């Protein structure tokens, strides 16, 4: 599931570095052909944070 979602995000987004400390890892997602309102953007940010936490939990200590 994560791989599929990751591929969709990769295909739909361009990663750009950004100095904004509000953004996780200093990365900004610039969406192409996709309008994201504030609530959808917040939901995506929450989901990405949860995905990062799940990935970190799966990594060997």
N, CA, C and O atoms as a Tripos MOL2 file, in Angstrom:
@<TRIPOS>MOLECULE
protein
  244   243    61     0     0
PROTEIN
NO_CHARGES

@<TRIPOS>ATOM
      1 N           0.8360   -1.2070    0.0000 N.3       1 UNK1
      2 CA          0.0000    0.0000    0.0000 C.3       1 UNK1
      3 C           0.8720    1.2600    0.0000 C.2       1 UNK1
      4 O           0.6340    2.1870   -0.7730 O.2       1 UNK1
      5 N           1.8940    1.2830    0.8830 N.am      2 UNK2
      6 CA          2.7400    2.4710    0.9550 C.3       2 UNK2
      7 C           3.4450    2.7300   -0.3660 C.2       2 UNK2
      8 O           3.5940    3.8780   -0.7860 O.2       2 UNK2
      9 N           3.8840    1.6450   -1.0240 N.am      3 UNK3
     10 CA          4.5810    1.8240   -2.2800 C.3       3 UNK3
     11 C           3.6620    2.4240   -3.3260 C.2       3 UNK3
     12 O           4.0810    3.2880   -4.0960 O.2       3 UNK3
     13 N           2.4030    1.9730   -3.3660 N.am      4 UNK4
     14 CA          1.4460    2.4930   -4.3380 C.3       4 UNK4
     15 C           1.1780    3.9640   -4.0740 C.2       4 UNK4
     16 O           1.2200    4.7830   -4.9920 O.2       4 UNK4
     17 N           0.9020    4.3010   -2.8210 N.am      5 UNK5
     18 CA          0.6320    5.6920   -2.4660 C.3       5 UNK5
     19 C           1.8600    6.5480   -2.7260 C.2       5 UNK5
     20 O           1.7470    7.6640   -3.2340 O.2       5 UNK5
     21 N           3.0350    6.0300   -2.3810 N.am      6 UNK6
     22 CA          4.2620    6.7700   -2.6300 C.3       6 UNK6
     23 C           4.4680    7.0440   -4.1100 C.2       6 UNK6
     24 O           4.9030    8.1310   -4.4900 O.2       6 UNK6
     25 N           4.1560    6.0550   -4.9490 N.am      7 UNK7
     26 CA          4.3030    6.2470   -6.3890 C.3       7 UNK7
     27 C           3.3210    7.2950   -6.8910 C.2       7 UNK7
     28 O           3.6800    8.1340   -7.7170 O.2       7 UNK7
     29 N           2.0900    7.2560   -6.4040 N.am      8 UNK8
     30 CA          1.1010    8.2560   -6.8090 C.3       8 UNK8
     31 C           1.5650    9.6470   -6.4100 C.2       8 UNK8
     32 O           1.5040   10.5820   -7.2080 O.2       8 UNK8
     33 N           2.0320    9.7820   -5.1650 N.am      9 UNK9
     34 CA          2.5290   11.0850   -4.7110 C.3       9 UNK9
     35 C           3.7250   11.5250   -5.5430 C.2       9 UNK9
     36 O           3.8310   12.6920   -5.9200 O.2       9 UNK9
     37 N           4.6240   10.5880   -5.8290 N.am     10 UNK10
     38 CA          5.8030   10.9270   -6.6290 C.3      10 UNK10
     39 C           5.3990   11.3790   -8.0210 C.2      10 UNK10
     40 O           5.9360   12.3530   -8.5470 O.2      10 UNK10
     41 N           4.4590   10.6740   -8.6080 N.am     11 UNK11
     42 CA          4.0150   11.0180   -9.9590 C.3      11 UNK11
     43 C           3.2790   12.3470  -10.0010 C.2      11 UNK11
     44 O           3.3350   13.0580  -11.0050 O.2      11 UNK11
     45 N           2.5890   12.6870   -8.9190 N.am     12 UNK12
     46 CA          1.7720   13.8980   -8.9030 C.3      12 UNK12
     47 C           2.4830   15.1060   -8.3130 C.2      12 UNK12
     48 O           1.9890   16.2270   -8.4360 O.2      12 UNK12
     49 N           3.6210   14.9080   -7.6810 N.am     13 UNK13
     50 CA          4.2850   15.9940   -6.9510 C.3      13 UNK13
     51 C           5.7020   16.2090   -7.4400 C.2      13 UNK13
     52 O           6.3620   15.2890   -7.9230 O.2      13 UNK13
     53 N           6.1500   17.4350   -7.3070 N.am     14 UNK14
     54 CA          7.5550   17.7400   -7.5450 C.3      14 UNK14
     55 C           8.1440   18.1340   -6.1920 C.2      14 UNK14
     56 O           7.6180   19.0280   -5.5290 O.2      14 UNK14
     57 N           9.2240   17.4810   -5.7770 N.am     15 UNK15
     58 CA          9.8500   17.8200   -4.5000 C.3      15 UNK15
     59 C          10.7890   18.9960   -4.6940 C.2      15 UNK15
     60 O          11.5940   19.0290   -5.6240 O.2      15 UNK15
     61 N          10.6670   19.9500   -3.8040 N.am     16 UNK16
     62 CA         11.5440   21.1150   -3.8440 C.3      16 UNK16
     63 C          12.0260   21.3980   -2.4380 C.2      16 UNK16
     64 O          11.2660   21.2710   -1.4780 O.2      16 UNK16
     65 N          13.2810   21.7800   -2.3120 N.am     17 UNK17
     66 CA         13.7680   22.1470   -0.9840 C.3      17 UNK17
     67 C          13.1870   23.5020   -0.6180 C.2      17 UNK17
     68 O          12.9290   24.3430   -1.4790 O.2      17 UNK17
     69 N          12.9930   23.6900    0.6520 N.am     18 UNK18
     70 CA         12.3870   24.9200    1.1440 C.3      18 UNK18
     71 C          12.9230   25.1780    2.5400 C.2      18 UNK18
     72 O          13.0050   24.2540    3.3500 O.2      18 UNK18
     73 N          13.2870   26.4060    2.8320 N.am     19 UNK19
     74 CA         13.8440   26.7460    4.1390 C.3      19 UNK19
     75 C          12.7680   26.9470    5.2030 C.2      19 UNK19
     76 O          13.0960   27.2600    6.3470 O.2      19 UNK19
     77 N          11.5060   26.7760    4.8590 N.am     20 UNK20
     78 CA         10.4110   26.9870    5.7980 C.3      20 UNK20
     79 C          10.4480   25.9400    6.9110 C.2      20 UNK20
     80 O          10.2530   24.7580    6.6290 O.2      20 UNK20
     81 N          10.6950   26.3350    8.1810 N.am     21 UNK21
     82 CA         10.7880   25.3680    9.2750 C.3      21 UNK21
     83 C           9.4580   24.7020    9.6070 C.2      21 UNK21
     84 O           9.4380   23.6960   10.3150 O.2      21 UNK21
     85 N           8.3600   25.2370    9.1150 N.am     22 UNK22
     86 CA          7.0460   24.6380    9.3660 C.3      22 UNK22
     87 C           6.8690   23.3280    8.6060 C.2      22 UNK22
     88 O           6.0140   22.5140    8.9560 O.2      22 UNK22
     89 N           7.6690   23.1260    7.5780 N.am     23 UNK23
     90 CA          7.4950   21.9490    6.7300 C.3      23 UNK23
     91 C           8.4500   20.8470    7.1490 C.2      23 UNK23
     92 O           9.6370   21.0840    7.3740 O.2      23 UNK23
     93 N           7.9160   19.6450    7.2490 N.am     24 UNK24
     94 CA          8.6880   18.5020    7.7090 C.3      24 UNK24
     95 C           9.8810   18.2600    6.7910 C.2      24 UNK24
     96 O           9.7200   18.1440    5.5760 O.2      24 UNK24
     97 N          11.0530   18.1850    7.3590 N.am     25 UNK25
     98 CA         12.2640   17.8860    6.6110 C.3      25 UNK25
     99 C          12.6750   18.9610    5.6210 C.2      25 UNK25
    100 O          13.5340   18.7180    4.7730 O.2      25 UNK25
    101 N          12.0840   20.1400    5.7100 N.am     26 UNK26
    102 CA         12.4380   21.2010    4.7870 C.3      26 UNK26
    103 C          12.0340   20.8930    3.3550 C.2      26 UNK26
    104 O          12.6360   21.4140    2.4160 O.2      26 UNK26
    105 N          11.0330   20.0590    3.1790 N.am     27 UNK27
    106 CA         10.6080   19.6760    1.8320 C.3      27 UNK27
    107 C           9.2090   20.2130    1.5840 C.2      27 UNK27
    108 O           8.3190   20.0930    2.4260 O.2      27 UNK27
    109 N           9.0350   20.8000    0.4240 N.am     28 UNK28
    110 CA          7.7220   21.3150    0.0400 C.3      28 UNK28
    111 C           7.2260   20.5060   -1.1460 C.2      28 UNK28
    112 O           7.9840   20.2260   -2.0750 O.2      28 UNK28
    113 N           5.9480   20.1290   -1.1140 N.am     29 UNK29
    114 CA          5.3480   19.4290   -2.2360 C.3      29 UNK29
    115 C           4.6530   20.4580   -3.1170 C.2      29 UNK29
    116 O           3.7280   21.1410   -2.6790 O.2      29 UNK29
    117 N           5.1010   20.5620   -4.3500 N.am     30 UNK30
    118 CA          4.4560   21.4560   -5.3140 C.3      30 UNK30
    119 C           3.5710   20.5900   -6.1930 C.2      30 UNK30
    120 O           4.0710   19.8030   -6.9970 O.2      30 UNK30
    121 N           2.2740   20.7260   -6.0480 N.am     31 UNK31
    122 CA          1.3470   19.8620   -6.7600 C.3      31 UNK31
    123 C           1.1080   20.3680   -8.1760 C.2      31 UNK31
    124 O           0.8340   21.5460   -8.4030 O.2      31 UNK31
    125 N           1.2210   19.4380   -9.1190 N.am     32 UNK32
    126 CA          0.9300   19.7300  -10.5110 C.3      32 UNK32
    127 C          -0.4380   19.1490  -10.8310 C.2      32 UNK32
    128 O          -0.7510   18.0130  -10.4770 O.2      32 UNK32
    129 N          -1.2380   19.9480  -11.5030 N.am     33 UNK33
    130 CA         -2.5610   19.4920  -11.9420 C.3      33 UNK33
    131 C          -3.4280   19.0200  -10.7870 C.2      33 UNK33
    132 O          -4.2810   18.1500  -10.9640 O.2      33 UNK33
    133 N          -3.2200   19.5760   -9.6260 N.am     34 UNK34
    134 CA         -3.9840   19.1450   -8.4620 C.3      34 UNK34
    135 C          -4.1860   20.3400   -7.5490 C.2      34 UNK34
    136 O          -3.2160   20.9010   -7.0400 O.2      34 UNK34
    137 N          -5.4270   20.7350   -7.3370 N.am     35 UNK35
    138 CA         -5.7160   21.8390   -6.4380 C.3      35 UNK35
    139 C          -5.9410   21.2830   -5.0460 C.2      35 UNK35
    140 O          -6.7360   20.3640   -4.8520 O.2      35 UNK35
    141 N          -5.2360   21.8470   -4.0820 N.am     36 UNK36
    142 CA         -5.3370   21.3840   -2.7060 C.3      36 UNK36
    143 C          -5.7520   22.5650   -1.8390 C.2      36 UNK36
    144 O          -5.0440   23.5690   -1.7630 O.2      36 UNK36
    145 N          -6.9090   22.4380   -1.1850 N.am     37 UNK37
    146 CA         -7.3110   23.5110   -0.2740 C.3      37 UNK37
    147 C          -6.6160   23.3080    1.0710 C.2      37 UNK37
    148 O          -5.9210   22.3120    1.2710 O.2      37 UNK37
    149 N          -6.8030   24.2440    1.9830 N.am     38 UNK38
    150 CA         -6.0750   24.2120    3.2520 C.3      38 UNK38
    151 C          -6.3720   22.9420    4.0470 C.2      38 UNK38
    152 O          -5.4550   22.3620    4.6290 O.2      38 UNK38
    153 N          -7.6260   22.4970    4.0870 N.am     39 UNK39
    154 CA         -7.9510   21.3120    4.8760 C.3      39 UNK39
    155 C          -7.3570   20.0580    4.2460 C.2      39 UNK39
    156 O          -6.8840   19.1790    4.9670 O.2      39 UNK39
    157 N          -7.3680   19.9560    2.9420 N.am     40 UNK40
    158 CA         -6.7680   18.7940    2.2760 C.3      40 UNK40
    159 C          -5.2600   18.7990    2.4690 C.2      40 UNK40
    160 O          -4.6550   17.7450    2.6640 O.2      40 UNK40
    161 N          -4.6510   19.9740    2.4160 N.am     41 UNK41
    162 CA         -3.2110   20.0840    2.6440 C.3      41 UNK41
    163 C          -2.8390   19.6610    4.0530 C.2      41 UNK41
    164 O          -1.8380   18.9750    4.2570 O.2      41 UNK41
    165 N          -3.6470   20.0710    5.0320 N.am     42 UNK42
    166 CA         -3.3920   19.6870    6.4200 C.3      42 UNK42
    167 C          -3.5660   18.1830    6.5980 C.2      42 UNK42
    168 O          -2.7910   17.5490    7.3140 O.2      42 UNK42
    169 N          -4.5750   17.6130    5.9530 N.am     43 UNK43
    170 CA         -4.7940   16.1730    6.0340 C.3      43 UNK43
    171 C          -3.6260   15.4160    5.4090 C.2      43 UNK43
    172 O          -3.1950   14.3940    5.9430 O.2      43 UNK43
    173 N          -3.1130   15.9050    4.2860 N.am     44 UNK44
    174 CA         -1.9700   15.2680    3.6360 C.3      44 UNK44
    175 C          -0.7360   15.3540    4.5250 C.2      44 UNK44
    176 O           0.0130   14.3840    4.6410 O.2      44 UNK44
    177 N          -0.5190   16.4980    5.1460 N.am     45 UNK45
    178 CA          0.6420   16.6560    6.0240 C.3      45 UNK45
    179 C           0.5500   15.6920    7.2010 C.2      45 UNK45
    180 O           1.5520   15.0850    7.5790 O.2      45 UNK45
    181 N          -0.6550   15.5420    7.7940 N.am     46 UNK46
    182 CA         -0.8490   14.5900    8.8890 C.3      46 UNK46
    183 C          -0.5660   13.1670    8.4180 C.2      46 UNK46
    184 O           0.1150   12.4010    9.1000 O.2      46 UNK46
    185 N          -1.0910   12.8220    7.2480 N.am     47 UNK47
    186 CA         -0.9140   11.4800    6.7140 C.3      47 UNK47
    187 C           0.5640   11.1990    6.4520 C.2      47 UNK47
    188 O           1.0470   10.1130    6.7710 O.2      47 UNK47
    189 N           1.2880   12.1590    5.8780 N.am     48 UNK48
    190 CA          2.7150   11.9740    5.6140 C.3      48 UNK48
    191 C           3.4990   11.8100    6.9180 C.2      48 UNK48
    192 O           4.4430   11.0220    6.9820 O.2      48 UNK48
    193 N           3.1070   12.5530    7.9530 N.am     49 UNK49
    194 CA          3.7580   12.4300    9.2510 C.3      49 UNK49
    195 C           3.5230   11.0360    9.8220 C.2      49 UNK49
    196 O           4.4490   10.4080   10.3350 O.2      49 UNK49
    197 N           2.2780   10.5500    9.7330 N.am     50 UNK50
    198 CA          1.9760    9.2030   10.2130 C.3      50 UNK50
    199 C           2.7390    8.1470    9.4190 C.2      50 UNK50
    200 O           3.2060    7.1610    9.9890 O.2      50 UNK50
    201 N           2.8680    8.3430    8.1210 N.am     51 UNK51
    202 CA          3.6110    7.4120    7.2820 C.3      51 UNK51
    203 C           5.0890    7.4020    7.6710 C.2      51 UNK51
    204 O           5.7020    6.3380    7.7500 O.2      51 UNK51
    205 N           5.6660    8.5880    7.9160 N.am     52 UNK52
    206 CA          7.0550    8.6740    8.3520 C.3      52 UNK52
    207 C           7.2590    7.9560    9.6900 C.2      52 UNK52
    208 O           8.2570    7.2600    9.8760 O.2      52 UNK52
    209 N           6.3180    8.1250   10.6130 N.am     53 UNK53
    210 CA          6.4140    7.4740   11.9180 C.3      53 UNK53
    211 C           6.3180    5.9590   11.7720 C.2      53 UNK53
    212 O           7.0450    5.2210   12.4370 O.2      53 UNK53
    213 N           5.4230    5.4970   10.9030 N.am     54 UNK54
    214 CA          5.2830    4.0570   10.6750 C.3      54 UNK54
    215 C           6.5440    3.4890   10.0440 C.2      54 UNK54
    216 O           6.9920    2.4040   10.4170 O.2      54 UNK54
    217 N           7.1180    4.2130    9.0930 N.am     55 UNK55
    218 CA          8.3640    3.7620    8.4600 C.3      55 UNK55
    219 C           9.4990    3.7090    9.4770 C.2      55 UNK55
    220 O          10.2920    2.7670    9.4710 O.2      55 UNK55
    221 N           9.5830    4.7010   10.3430 N.am     56 UNK56
    222 CA         10.6290    4.7400   11.3570 C.3      56 UNK56
    223 C          10.4780    3.5770   12.3340 C.2      56 UNK56
    224 O          11.4720    3.0130   12.7890 O.2      56 UNK56
    225 N           9.2330    3.2190   12.6550 N.am     57 UNK57
    226 CA          8.9830    2.1140   13.5850 C.3      57 UNK57
    227 C           9.3930    0.7730   12.9720 C.2      57 UNK57
    228 O           9.7450   -0.1590   13.6950 O.2      57 UNK57
    229 N           9.3480    0.6750   11.6500 N.am     58 UNK58
    230 CA          9.7020   -0.5710   10.9720 C.3      58 UNK58
    231 C          11.2050   -0.7320   10.7870 C.2      58 UNK58
    232 O          11.6780   -1.8450   10.5590 O.2      58 UNK58
    233 N          11.9680    0.3610   10.8790 N.am     59 UNK59
    234 CA         13.4150    0.2900   10.6910 C.3      59 UNK59
    235 C          14.0550   -0.4230   11.8790 C.2      59 UNK59
    236 O          13.6600   -0.2100   13.0250 O.2      59 UNK59
    237 N          15.0490   -1.2740   11.5970 N.am     60 UNK60
    238 CA         15.7380   -1.9450   12.7100 C.3      60 UNK60
    239 C          16.4710   -0.9420   13.5900 C.2      60 UNK60
    240 O          17.0080    0.0530   13.1050 O.2      60 UNK60
    241 N          16.4840   -1.2170   14.8760 N.am     61 UNK61
    242 CA         17.1170   -0.2890   15.8310 C.3      61 UNK61
    243 C          18.6220   -0.3530   15.7630 C.2      61 UNK61
    244 O          19.3040    0.3610   16.4970 O.2      61 UNK61
@<TRIPOS>BOND
     1     1     2 1
     2     2     3 1
     3     3     4 2
     4     3     5 am
     5     5     6 1
     6     6     7 1
     7     7     8 2
     8     7     9 am
     9     9    10 1
    10    10    11 1
    11    11    12 2
    12    11    13 am
    13    13    14 1
    14    14    15 1
    15    15    16 2
    16    15    17 am
    17    17    18 1
    18    18    19 1
    19    19    20 2
    20    19    21 am
    21    21    22 1
    22    22    23 1
    23    23    24 2
    24    23    25 am
    25    25    26 1
    26    26    27 1
    27    27    28 2
    28    27    29 am
    29    29    30 1
    30    30    31 1
    31    31    32 2
    32    31    33 am
    33    33    34 1
    34    34    35 1
    35    35    36 2
    36    35    37 am
    37    37    38 1
    38    38    39 1
    39    39    40 2
    40    39    41 am
    41    41    42 1
    42    42    43 1
    43    43    44 2
    44    43    45 am
    45    45    46 1
    46    46    47 1
    47    47    48 2
    48    47    49 am
    49    49    50 1
    50    50    51 1
    51    51    52 2
    52    51    53 am
    53    53    54 1
    54    54    55 1
    55    55    56 2
    56    55    57 am
    57    57    58 1
    58    58    59 1
    59    59    60 2
    60    59    61 am
    61    61    62 1
    62    62    63 1
    63    63    64 2
    64    63    65 am
    65    65    66 1
    66    66    67 1
    67    67    68 2
    68    67    69 am
    69    69    70 1
    70    70    71 1
    71    71    72 2
    72    71    73 am
    73    73    74 1
    74    74    75 1
    75    75    76 2
    76    75    77 am
    77    77    78 1
    78    78    79 1
    79    79    80 2
    80    79    81 am
    81    81    82 1
    82    82    83 1
    83    83    84 2
    84    83    85 am
    85    85    86 1
    86    86    87 1
    87    87    88 2
    88    87    89 am
    89    89    90 1
    90    90    91 1
    91    91    92 2
    92    91    93 am
    93    93    94 1
    94    94    95 1
    95    95    96 2
    96    95    97 am
    97    97    98 1
    98    98    99 1
    99    99   100 2
   100    99   101 am
   101   101   102 1
   102   102   103 1
   103   103   104 2
   104   103   105 am
   105   105   106 1
   106   106   107 1
   107   107   108 2
   108   107   109 am
   109   109   110 1
   110   110   111 1
   111   111   112 2
   112   111   113 am
   113   113   114 1
   114   114   115 1
   115   115   116 2
   116   115   117 am
   117   117   118 1
   118   118   119 1
   119   119   120 2
   120   119   121 am
   121   121   122 1
   122   122   123 1
   123   123   124 2
   124   123   125 am
   125   125   126 1
   126   126   127 1
   127   127   128 2
   128   127   129 am
   129   129   130 1
   130   130   131 1
   131   131   132 2
   132   131   133 am
   133   133   134 1
   134   134   135 1
   135   135   136 2
   136   135   137 am
   137   137   138 1
   138   138   139 1
   139   139   140 2
   140   139   141 am
   141   141   142 1
   142   142   143 1
   143   143   144 2
   144   143   145 am
   145   145   146 1
   146   146   147 1
   147   147   148 2
   148   147   149 am
   149   149   150 1
   150   150   151 1
   151   151   152 2
   152   151   153 am
   153   153   154 1
   154   154   155 1
   155   155   156 2
   156   155   157 am
   157   157   158 1
   158   158   159 1
   159   159   160 2
   160   159   161 am
   161   161   162 1
   162   162   163 1
   163   163   164 2
   164   163   165 am
   165   165   166 1
   166   166   167 1
   167   167   168 2
   168   167   169 am
   169   169   170 1
   170   170   171 1
   171   171   172 2
   172   171   173 am
   173   173   174 1
   174   174   175 1
   175   175   176 2
   176   175   177 am
   177   177   178 1
   178   178   179 1
   179   179   180 2
   180   179   181 am
   181   181   182 1
   182   182   183 1
   183   183   184 2
   184   183   185 am
   185   185   186 1
   186   186   187 1
   187   187   188 2
   188   187   189 am
   189   189   190 1
   190   190   191 1
   191   191   192 2
   192   191   193 am
   193   193   194 1
   194   194   195 1
   195   195   196 2
   196   195   197 am
   197   197   198 1
   198   198   199 1
   199   199   200 2
   200   199   201 am
   201   201   202 1
   202   202   203 1
   203   203   204 2
   204   203   205 am
   205   205   206 1
   206   206   207 1
   207   207   208 2
   208   207   209 am
   209   209   210 1
   210   210   211 1
   211   211   212 2
   212   211   213 am
   213   213   214 1
   214   214   215 1
   215   215   216 2
   216   215   217 am
   217   217   218 1
   218   218   219 1
   219   219   220 2
   220   219   221 am
   221   221   222 1
   222   222   223 1
   223   223   224 2
   224   223   225 am
   225   225   226 1
   226   226   227 1
   227   227   228 2
   228   227   229 am
   229   229   230 1
   230   230   231 1
   231   231   232 2
   232   231   233 am
   233   233   234 1
   234   234   235 1
   235   235   236 2
   236   235   237 am
   237   237   238 1
   238   238   239 1
   239   239   240 2
   240   239   241 am
   241   241   242 1
   242   242   243 1
   243   243   244 2
@<TRIPOS>SUBSTRUCTURE
     1 UNK1         2 RESIDUE 1 A UNK
     2 UNK2         6 RESIDUE 1 A UNK
     3 UNK3        10 RESIDUE 1 A UNK
     4 UNK4        14 RESIDUE 1 A UNK
     5 UNK5        18 RESIDUE 1 A UNK
     6 UNK6        22 RESIDUE 1 A UNK
     7 UNK7        26 RESIDUE 1 A UNK
     8 UNK8        30 RESIDUE 1 A UNK
     9 UNK9        34 RESIDUE 1 A UNK
    10 UNK10       38 RESIDUE 1 A UNK
    11 UNK11       42 RESIDUE 1 A UNK
    12 UNK12       46 RESIDUE 1 A UNK
    13 UNK13       50 RESIDUE 1 A UNK
    14 UNK14       54 RESIDUE 1 A UNK
    15 UNK15       58 RESIDUE 1 A UNK
    16 UNK16       62 RESIDUE 1 A UNK
    17 UNK17       66 RESIDUE 1 A UNK
    18 UNK18       70 RESIDUE 1 A UNK
    19 UNK19       74 RESIDUE 1 A UNK
    20 UNK20       78 RESIDUE 1 A UNK
    21 UNK21       82 RESIDUE 1 A UNK
    22 UNK22       86 RESIDUE 1 A UNK
    23 UNK23       90 RESIDUE 1 A UNK
    24 UNK24       94 RESIDUE 1 A UNK
    25 UNK25       98 RESIDUE 1 A UNK
    26 UNK26      102 RESIDUE 1 A UNK
    27 UNK27      106 RESIDUE 1 A UNK
    28 UNK28      110 RESIDUE 1 A UNK
    29 UNK29      114 RESIDUE 1 A UNK
    30 UNK30      118 RESIDUE 1 A UNK
    31 UNK31      122 RESIDUE 1 A UNK
    32 UNK32      126 RESIDUE 1 A UNK
    33 UNK33      130 RESIDUE 1 A UNK
    34 UNK34      134 RESIDUE 1 A UNK
    35 UNK35      138 RESIDUE 1 A UNK
    36 UNK36      142 RESIDUE 1 A UNK
    37 UNK37      146 RESIDUE 1 A UNK
    38 UNK38      150 RESIDUE 1 A UNK
    39 UNK39      154 RESIDUE 1 A UNK
    40 UNK40      158 RESIDUE 1 A UNK
    41 UNK41      162 RESIDUE 1 A UNK
    42 UNK42      166 RESIDUE 1 A UNK
    43 UNK43      170 RESIDUE 1 A UNK
    44 UNK44      174 RESIDUE 1 A UNK
    45 UNK45      178 RESIDUE 1 A UNK
    46 UNK46      182 RESIDUE 1 A UNK
    47 UNK47      186 RESIDUE 1 A UNK
    48 UNK48      190 RESIDUE 1 A UNK
    49 UNK49      194 RESIDUE 1 A UNK
    50 UNK50      198 RESIDUE 1 A UNK
    51 UNK51      202 RESIDUE 1 A UNK
    52 UNK52      206 RESIDUE 1 A UNK
    53 UNK53      210 RESIDUE 1 A UNK
    54 UNK54      214 RESIDUE 1 A UNK
    55 UNK55      218 RESIDUE 1 A UNK
    56 UNK56      222 RESIDUE 1 A UNK
    57 UNK57      226 RESIDUE 1 A UNK
    58 UNK58      230 RESIDUE 1 A UNK
    59 UNK59      234 RESIDUE 1 A UNK
    60 UNK60      238 RESIDUE 1 A UNK
    61 UNK61      242 RESIDUE 1 A UNK
